[in-house]
Amino acid sequence: MKRKKSALIILLSFTMITGCTADFKVDENAVENISNKVTKTVIETLGKEKAEKTESQTINATKMDNVVIRNSVGDINISTHDSIEVLVDVTIKASSNSKEGAEKLLRETTYTIEPKWNDIVIDTSQLNRIYGDLENVSINLSIRLPSNINKISVDNNVGNLNIENYNGKIESEINVGDINITNCNSSYSVKSDVGDIKLINCILYDKSDFNSNTGNIDITSTDISDAKSIEAATQVGDINITLPANSSYEYSATAFMESERTETKGSGNTKIKLTSKVGDVNFK
């Protein structure tokens, strides 16, 4: 698809620039903004005429454990609420070279939200859809979950992912887009090829890993006492980790043109490994 090619060209151009000199140092502003620029290029409407609609669906989650989300282009926002139901708002935006064309795209855009075994599967991926040169469809999701959902799995091609106030396992993979996780108590397996990863005031338990090819990784944790391991790696970008003063860990970090740094605090309960191929690592 042409929108994927646009993102790839931008990413390759950035990579070629970084490889031109051995003295290259990360431009933090470029790293911080690249995912937003690429996301805007891919999501931005191609045609002049637009159409939009929002639909809502509710599913009883009494016997459900997991929520699986598959999307292609669009932002995903996830939060919790005091209910036993999963509430999903689906906002579809279409553009074309004519109003009739945009409305036709809107009518023909389909998706599924349905229970499968112990999962609730939200599939808005449009993988089999072929669009014309001036056609574009993006789907934004706003999802509210009950407290009994134990795991969230998200797969998105282009768009930001925002999760807040959730307790459970988080798995996500984004090709182009930022991942922002706030006030969660989770174990994490999080990846963004082009985009920043940010955890704010989160508890980490069990094993967690964070990966970005191009983007910063910022983690602020309020508690890691039940965390077995934390790994964060980026090819181009900075890693910043802030932990509570009473944390117990065994830590190693490798940054651009620096020797490996190691430190042990307390009994070393949590194994921490941080790697930035081109960027700084800050740990406190």
Buried (B, 14 or more C-beta within 10 A) or exposed (E): EEBBEBBBEBBEEBEEEBEEEEEBEBBEEBBBEBBBBBBEBBBEBBBEBBBEEEEEBEBEBEEBBBBBBBBBBBBBBBBBEEBEBBBBBBBBBBBBBEEEBBBBBBEEBEBEBEBEEEBBBBBBBBEEBEBEEBBBBBBBBBBBBBBEBEBBBBBBBBBBBBBBBBBBBBBBBBBBBBBBBBBBBBBBBBBBBBBBBBBBEBBBBEBBBBBBBBBBBBBBBBBBEEBBBBBBBBBBBBBBBEBEEEBBBBBBBBBBEEEEEEEEBEEEBBBBBBBBBBBBBBBE
